[in-house]
């Protein structure tokens, strides 16, 4: 009795969970993302198979974690790799289909266009509107044309909802409810005469201009029941429009106004005429290894890239070496059994590691301020000097290393302490009899024993600092700027901050180049990780 | 000089060095505290504020207060933050806690399969997980942006500028934690689980009822490490979260320090307020962490 009930409950729960997912999958398919929809469907089917079939038992444990890993690690990696072979920047941002769509939605007002007066109503929801169009010059005028036009114009300006039932020859076209600002440019709304007349009063012309609605309305196109397209032509008027570009059979676009013919040019990523005249915005396009070759051939990229490359390695190595040296020294010192209060010292020494790093880094940014910071105040009072931490590239680099030493030594100290404690104390007794000094002890006995198990930690530290984005970005943001570069590169930038700036903090938004550098970075760090793995496995066995 | 006095001088210098070193290490904390209680916005420079004012604290806590807006005329105005900065702290805690629990769930189950079960390409998958994770999150931002934009079309509550979207991205970073937990599982003998299996327990029951309770320490370590790393994460949050009320602590704190105008006072108050609980948590959990770090040997 209970077993079937339990089974029934299980299945209905599963159905409850799966139905929304299938619905989303359906929505995805309906919105034209065929590839993504197939991908999601495949994942759903795999998921159902794994959890319903006993053969997939192991994968029940792996599926959720690996799914997250696949979507948010592997996919971004592949996507970045793919972008690195494309021209993809602020000028060539959209897909070719989107650019073609934008061109084809451009309209112009032909000769003899029909004009419409309009009323706009705000619905209860603040950003939702409805629009009502009325023909200004109805084609077969029953009365003298001028009069009607005037009359209707007058009526418009003071008409209210009660005046809605219009004379039969003066048809109103009513839009569905829409939102301003429009989500997509040149959205087409289909009007008809049967829609319900909106309630309340239309907005006065003052409300329209104050809310900048006349600007937002330009992004909206209305379609009349006879399939004519109507767009805003002046503050008070809509008029019939015609598309500027029409698609020809061979895939080119023809301009209806001046007869120009443009074709997409995959080399430049623009729609161009025969003469090479560019029209509209650019689109993403495949360029092969061009982004990679730019790194070694383009002077404006090559020079800063080479310097940043060298600094990144130097920074990562020195950070690793200094933090290790200080951490090791403190760990050895605190292993000295004769020293009192070791526990107390150790707790305080871990402090820099306990505070969230970004807060410390930002604080140091203030402390190293050339004019007002604590460091220069201290140095000024003691030695009467005030180093230019912010404008001298070498001092800025020194500052970065000092701050990173502060941030990084506690971790090294913790690990070194762990390793030191595993060394048998007996070995020191032998050397104590010899009367050797602590330094010789350390060099001849401790270091050779502690260093091998530390190798993976050192490699990990190198790899971590190699991509230590927060430190550089929050401390100097790459400043001071590199002279003679393209204006993006800074003297203290490391590759990862440089790449971030290339993609996100620069008007060029060069995603293609940024992705190429990202790919190179990944290869370097990937090799380090692999080496590390070999070392760890080596020391474990 | 005999051996004993030599040892004594050495001890004296060791203490002197450690005390001076610790004083030096602590100055940043002291200057930040001083700066948060100062009047006006000065870069952290003094150990003690010259003129004590609670304005920055009031601002950060969202309490309306009077502040001089024009130094020459002495004109004052009542100031209240549009987005109360303490909200960023709450956002950070919320996202980090949820993401860390998610990480425990995802990496714990995966680690169990890797440690206790046999399947095709197990070793290769493990190696692949570790190496692929080396791809820095910062550089995948273009892709993250595209993914969230896409998800947002179908589920706006998980798209761009949402905490759920950011949490989803954070959940991708499981592999290091899988390695840590798997390493710990492997140090636990399988004999108890095996005898439970003989008594009729399913692998899932063995996992939940036997292995999990024995692995509590490593789960604590993973939780704390991932919590701290998510609290500090800046680049992804700064691109995904676009409006002030959604920001995390790292994004919000940095927003006080524009290039043109650095509001050190407000930054300091926020830093002290949010830094203290995290630091205290860390010091309390230190013992766990030290063992976890030395065992795993992997940071971040």
Interface residues (C-beta under 8 A of the other chain):
Chain A: X24 X27 X28 X31 X33 X36 X57 X58 X59 X61 X62 X64 X65 X66 X68 X69 X71 X72 X73 X74 X75 X76 X77 X79 X80 X83 X333 X336 X338 X339 X341 X345 X347 X348 X349 X350 X351 X352 X353 X354 X355 X356 X357 X358 X359 X360 X362 X363 X364 X365 X366 X367 X369 X372 X373 X374 X377 X406 X411 X414 X415 X417 X418 X419 X456 X457 X460 X461 X463 X464 X467 X469 X470 X473 X474 X496 X499 X500 X503 X504 X511 X514 X515 X518 X521 X522 X525 X526 X528 X529 X530 X533 X536
Chain B: X7 X11 X14 X15 X17 X18 X21 X22 X25 X26 X27 X28 X29 X31 X32 X35 X42 X43 X44 X45 X46 X105 X106 X107 X109 X110 X112 X113 X117 X118 X119 X125 X127 X129 X130 X131 X132 X133 X134 X135 X136 X138 X139 X140 X141 X142 X143 X144 X146 X147 X150 X153 X154 X155 X168 X169 X171 X172 X173 X174 X175 X178 X203 X228 X231 X232 X234 X235 X239 X249 X250 X253 X254 X257 X262 X264 X267 X268 X271 X274 X275 X278 X279 X282 X283 X286 X289 X290 X291 X293 X294 X297 X298 X299 X300
